[in-house]
Amino acid sequence: MRELRFNIKYLLIKKEFYFAIMIAFAVNLIQVLLCVCENIMVSSFIEESYSSEYQFILYNGVIVLNVFLVIVFPVLYSMILSDSSYLDAKRKTIYMLAMRQNYKKNIIVRVVLSFLITFIISFISFLFNYFLLTIIYGSGNYISYFQEAPFNLNVYPSYFLDSVRLFNPFLFTILTSFMISIFYALISMISYVISFFVKNRIIIYFIPICFLIISEVLFSLLGFNFLSFIGVLQVFSGYGIENYFICSGVFLLLGILFLLIHFRKREILV
């Protein structure tokens, strides 16, 4: 498919693509280093340290990097492809593309790439974090050197996959990484789709943050406190798996809706 080949080549020359990879892996690496420093200062390192699953970036209650998970990563991943159609229009290359490619196919390919590339970067960077921690601290619900459990044995069924955490911490970490990466991918996708209705490149990048904040306020005002897009990105926030699927479904439906509106608008103009 010409559209797919073109957009892969386009992606590989985008500085934002490599910037996103670099920052995602850097944040995950820094979190590992912070865990090591924290454990050196407050414990006997290995003997009293949590295992890797409980040091993991998405679940660590001591080294909390919510500013990256909730603010930086959504903006970072939206930079990968969300501005591509905006730049085409600004650089007048949109007319050249219209002669060589099918417009709808090109847009759909970019939507899919926005989703897939963001998912891959996010998921692999989380696995990088997890495996580094596993090498250092080991894996599983083990008992410490002093015969004390280095994690909370209590299970909260309403929390995000919490029963899986105690039963199989390795599976919990992989599933958590996978599902949060899917959510970041949906954020990136909807950022690209909404970019057709925005005339400022910087605003395009910050669409995810604006949406997360506005939705949080609206849910609170409407009494839907059981829903939170921001809560999805914080595994230990107390929001359950139902919240994840509802919020993911909302993002998916909104993405499809805005895409159909854009296609319809273009057909009318043409």
Solvent accessible surface area in square Angstrom, and as a share of the most:
residue,aa,sasa,rsa
1,M,127,0.57
2,R,147,0.54
3,E,6,0.02
4,L,73,0.36
5,R,135,0.49
6,F,62,0.26
7,N,0,0.00
8,I,72,0.36
9,K,139,0.59
10,Y,26,0.10
11,L,5,0.03
12,L,91,0.45
13,I,138,0.70
14,K,13,0.06
15,K,173,0.73
16,E,28,0.13
17,F,22,0.09
18,Y,109,0.41
19,F,87,0.36
20,A,0,0.00
21,I,54,0.27
22,M,116,0.52
23,I,41,0.21
24,A,0,0.00
25,F,55,0.23
26,A,36,0.28
27,V,8,0.05
28,N,0,0.00
29,L,73,0.36
30,I,90,0.46
31,Q,0,0.00
32,V,4,0.02
33,L,97,0.48
34,L,71,0.35
35,C,1,0.01
36,V,30,0.17
37,C,68,0.41
38,E,47,0.21
39,N,12,0.06
40,I,108,0.55
41,M,144,0.64
42,V,103,0.59
43,S,33,0.21
44,S,54,0.35
45,F,59,0.25
46,I,79,0.40
47,E,68,0.30
48,E,74,0.33
49,S,2,0.01
50,Y,90,0.34
51,S,1,0.00
52,S,0,0.00
53,E,1,0.01
54,Y,15,0.06
55,Q,6,0.03
56,F,1,0.00
57,I,3,0.01
58,L,0,0.00
59,Y,37,0.14
60,N,5,0.03
61,G,58,0.56
62,V,87,0.50
63,I,23,0.12
64,V,67,0.38
65,L,22,0.11
66,N,39,0.20
67,V,82,0.47
68,F,64,0.27
69,L,2,0.01
70,V,17,0.09
71,I,80,0.41
72,V,46,0.26
73,F,0,0.00
74,P,0,0.00
75,V,19,0.11
76,L,6,0.03
77,Y,1,0.01
78,S,0,0.00
79,M,38,0.17
80,I,1,0.00
81,L,1,0.01
82,S,2,0.01
83,D,0,0.00
84,S,0,0.00
85,S,16,0.10
86,Y,47,0.18
87,L,8,0.04
88,D,12,0.06
89,A,50,0.39
90,K,136,0.58
91,R,143,0.52
92,K,135,0.57
93,T,46,0.27
94,I,51,0.26
95,Y,146,0.55
96,M,74,0.33
97,L,13,0.07
98,A,52,0.41
99,M,161,0.72
100,R,153,0.56
101,Q,21,0.09
102,N,71,0.37
103,Y,39,0.15
104,K,87,0.37
105,K,104,0.44
106,N,9,0.04
107,I,3,0.02
108,I,81,0.41
109,V,14,0.08
110,R,2,0.01
111,V,15,0.09
112,V,72,0.41
113,L,13,0.07
114,S,1,0.01
115,F,46,0.19
116,L,81,0.40
117,I,28,0.14
118,T,0,0.00
119,F,31,0.13
120,I,80,0.41
121,I,10,0.05
122,S,0,0.00
123,F,39,0.16
124,I,84,0.43
125,S,0,0.00
126,F,1,0.00
127,L,33,0.17
128,F,67,0.28
129,N,0,0.00
130,Y,2,0.01
131,F,96,0.40
132,L,48,0.24
133,L,0,0.00
134,T,39,0.23
135,I,141,0.72
136,I,55,0.28
137,Y,9,0.03
138,G,29,0.28
139,S,55,0.36
140,G,17,0.17
141,N,50,0.26
142,Y,64,0.24
143,I,97,0.49
144,S,8,0.05
145,Y,155,0.59
146,F,107,0.45
147,Q,145,0.64
148,E,105,0.47
149,A,39,0.30
150,P,13,0.08
151,F,18,0.07
152,N,77,0.40
153,L,107,0.53
154,N,88,0.45
155,V,54,0.31
156,Y,89,0.34
157,P,117,0.73
158,S,75,0.49
159,Y,73,0.28
160,F,8,0.03
161,L,32,0.16
162,D,2,0.01
163,S,65,0.42
164,V,33,0.19
165,R,5,0.02
166,L,52,0.26
167,F,173,0.72
168,N,53,0.27
169,P,13,0.08
170,F,102,0.42
171,L,72,0.36
172,F,2,0.01
173,T,0,0.00
174,I,40,0.20
175,L,57,0.29
176,T,0,0.00
177,S,0,0.00
178,F,87,0.36
179,M,21,0.09
180,I,0,0.00
181,S,0,0.00
182,I,39,0.20
183,F,0,0.00
184,Y,1,0.00
185,A,0,0.00
186,L,10,0.05
187,I,0,0.00
188,S,2,0.02
189,M,16,0.07
190,I,3,0.02
191,S,0,0.00
192,Y,0,0.00
193,V,1,0.00
194,I,24,0.12
195,S,5,0.03
196,F,32,0.13
197,F,71,0.30
198,V,27,0.16
199,K,175,0.74
200,N,67,0.34
201,R,72,0.26
202,I,104,0.53
203,I,93,0.47
204,I,0,0.00
205,Y,17,0.06
206,F,90,0.38
207,I,16,0.08
208,P,3,0.02
209,I,19,0.10
210,C,64,0.38
211,F,51,0.21
212,L,2,0.01
213,I,96,0.49
214,I,101,0.51
215,S,8,0.05
216,E,53,0.24
217,V,80,0.46
218,L,87,0.43
219,F,32,0.13
220,S,70,0.45
221,L,138,0.69
222,L,117,0.58
223,G,48,0.46
224,F,87,0.36
225,N,102,0.52
226,F,125,0.52
227,L,22,0.11
228,S,2,0.01
229,F,2,0.01
230,I,34,0.17
231,G,4,0.04
232,V,5,0.03
233,L,0,0.00
234,Q,32,0.14
235,V,4,0.03
236,F,67,0.28
237,S,44,0.28
238,G,25,0.25
239,Y,62,0.24
240,G,11,0.11
241,I,49,0.25
242,E,114,0.51
243,N,6,0.03
244,Y,8,0.03
245,F,121,0.50
246,I,77,0.39
247,C,1,0.00
248,S,12,0.08
249,G,27,0.26
250,V,52,0.30
251,F,3,0.01
252,L,82,0.41
253,L,122,0.61
254,L,43,0.21
255,G,2,0.02
256,I,82,0.42
257,L,91,0.45
258,F,56,0.23
259,L,25,0.12
260,L,107,0.53
261,I,75,0.38
262,H,22,0.10
263,F,18,0.08
264,R,150,0.55
265,K,101,0.43
266,R,79,0.29
267,E,88,0.40
268,I,119,0.60
269,L,138,0.69
270,V,138,0.79
